[in-house]
Amino acid sequence: MSASRTDWSHCWFSMIAERDIVVWIISALLAIGIGWSRYAKWSTRNKLVRELAAMDPERREKVLSRLNPSLAMEAREQLMKRFRIT
């Protein structure tokens, strides 16, 4: 009887370990996905600000006026902060 009890507890511990491993893998994949999306957002915004800095002032204001107001404000702040462009 003690042999069957040992087999059962071993099976129970292996199920917990497998479940823990699956949870850790899912958590890691979610973290990678969130990190990748934040990097992609940063990269896109960085590219936009660089392109705006390279434009002539009239065209830059025209493009900024067409953007979402919060995005335009963020882009203006980055232009002032990084390139000292008003």
Sine and cosine of phi, psi and omega as CSV:
sin_phi,cos_phi,sin_psi,cos_psi,sin_omega,cos_omega
0.00,0.00,-0.58,0.81,0.02,-1.00
-0.93,0.37,-0.48,0.88,0.04,-1.00
-0.92,0.40,-0.68,0.74,0.01,-1.00
-0.93,0.36,-0.57,0.82,0.04,-1.00
-0.91,0.43,-0.63,0.78,0.03,-1.00
-0.92,0.40,-0.67,0.74,0.03,-1.00
-0.89,0.46,-0.65,0.76,-0.01,-1.00
-0.91,0.41,-0.69,0.72,-0.01,-1.00
-0.93,0.38,-0.57,0.82,0.06,-1.00
-0.90,0.43,-0.67,0.74,0.03,-1.00
-0.90,0.44,-0.65,0.76,0.00,-1.00
-0.89,0.45,-0.69,0.72,0.03,-1.00
-0.91,0.41,-0.60,0.80,0.01,-1.00
-0.94,0.34,-0.54,0.84,0.06,-1.00
-0.92,0.39,-0.65,0.76,0.04,-1.00
-0.90,0.43,-0.68,0.73,-0.01,-1.00
-0.89,0.45,-0.67,0.74,0.02,-1.00
-0.90,0.43,-0.68,0.73,0.02,-1.00
-0.90,0.44,-0.67,0.74,0.03,-1.00
-0.89,0.46,-0.66,0.75,0.00,-1.00
-0.89,0.45,-0.68,0.74,0.01,-1.00
-0.90,0.44,-0.68,0.73,0.02,-1.00
-0.89,0.45,-0.67,0.74,0.01,-1.00
-0.90,0.43,-0.64,0.77,0.02,-1.00
-0.91,0.42,-0.71,0.71,0.02,-1.00
-0.89,0.46,-0.67,0.74,0.03,-1.00
-0.89,0.46,-0.66,0.75,0.01,-1.00
-0.91,0.42,-0.66,0.75,0.03,-1.00
-0.90,0.43,-0.64,0.77,0.06,-1.00
-0.90,0.44,-0.68,0.73,0.01,-1.00
-0.90,0.44,-0.66,0.76,0.04,-1.00
-0.89,0.45,-0.68,0.73,0.01,-1.00
-0.89,0.45,-0.68,0.74,0.02,-1.00
-0.91,0.41,-0.69,0.72,0.02,-1.00
-0.89,0.46,-0.66,0.75,0.00,-1.00
-0.91,0.43,-0.67,0.74,-0.01,-1.00
-0.92,0.39,-0.61,0.79,0.05,-1.00
-0.92,0.39,-0.63,0.78,0.04,-1.00
-0.90,0.43,-0.67,0.74,0.00,-1.00
-0.89,0.45,-0.64,0.76,0.03,-1.00
-0.90,0.43,-0.71,0.70,0.01,-1.00
-0.88,0.47,-0.69,0.72,-0.02,-1.00
-0.89,0.46,-0.67,0.74,0.01,-1.00
-0.91,0.41,-0.69,0.72,0.02,-1.00
-0.90,0.43,-0.64,0.77,0.02,-1.00
-0.89,0.46,-0.67,0.74,0.02,-1.00
-0.90,0.44,-0.67,0.74,0.02,-1.00
-0.87,0.49,-0.72,0.69,-0.03,-1.00
-0.90,0.43,-0.64,0.77,0.04,-1.00
-0.90,0.44,-0.66,0.75,0.03,-1.00
-0.91,0.41,-0.63,0.77,0.04,-1.00
-0.90,0.43,-0.62,0.79,0.00,-1.00
-0.91,0.42,-0.52,0.85,-0.03,-1.00
-0.98,0.18,-0.26,0.97,-0.05,-1.00
-0.98,0.18,0.33,-0.94,0.14,-0.99
-0.97,0.26,0.44,-0.90,-0.14,-0.99
-0.83,0.56,-0.63,0.78,-0.02,-1.00
-0.91,0.41,-0.72,0.70,0.01,-1.00
-0.92,0.40,-0.62,0.78,0.02,-1.00
-0.86,0.52,-0.72,0.69,0.01,-1.00
-0.91,0.42,-0.58,0.81,0.04,-1.00
-0.90,0.44,-0.71,0.71,0.01,-1.00
-0.92,0.40,-0.69,0.72,0.00,-1.00
-0.89,0.45,-0.56,0.83,0.01,-1.00
-0.93,0.36,-0.39,0.92,0.00,-1.00
-1.00,0.06,-0.25,0.97,-0.04,-1.00
-0.98,0.18,0.26,-0.97,0.15,-0.99
-0.83,0.55,0.71,-0.71,-0.08,-1.00
-0.82,0.58,-0.65,0.76,0.00,-1.00
-0.94,0.35,-0.62,0.79,0.05,-1.00
-0.93,0.38,-0.64,0.77,0.03,-1.00
-0.90,0.44,-0.66,0.75,0.02,-1.00
-0.90,0.43,-0.68,0.74,0.03,-1.00
-0.89,0.45,-0.66,0.75,0.02,-1.00
-0.91,0.42,-0.66,0.75,0.04,-1.00
-0.88,0.47,-0.67,0.74,0.03,-1.00
-0.88,0.47,-0.68,0.73,0.01,-1.00
-0.92,0.40,-0.62,0.78,0.05,-1.00
-0.88,0.47,-0.69,0.73,0.00,-1.00
-0.93,0.37,-0.65,0.76,-0.06,-1.00
-0.95,0.32,-0.74,0.67,-0.12,-0.99
-1.00,0.02,-0.60,0.80,-0.11,-0.99
-0.90,-0.43,-0.04,1.00,-0.03,-1.00
0.82,0.57,0.65,0.76,0.02,-1.00
-0.96,-0.27,0.77,-0.64,0.01,-1.00
-0.99,-0.12,0.00,0.00,0.00,0.00
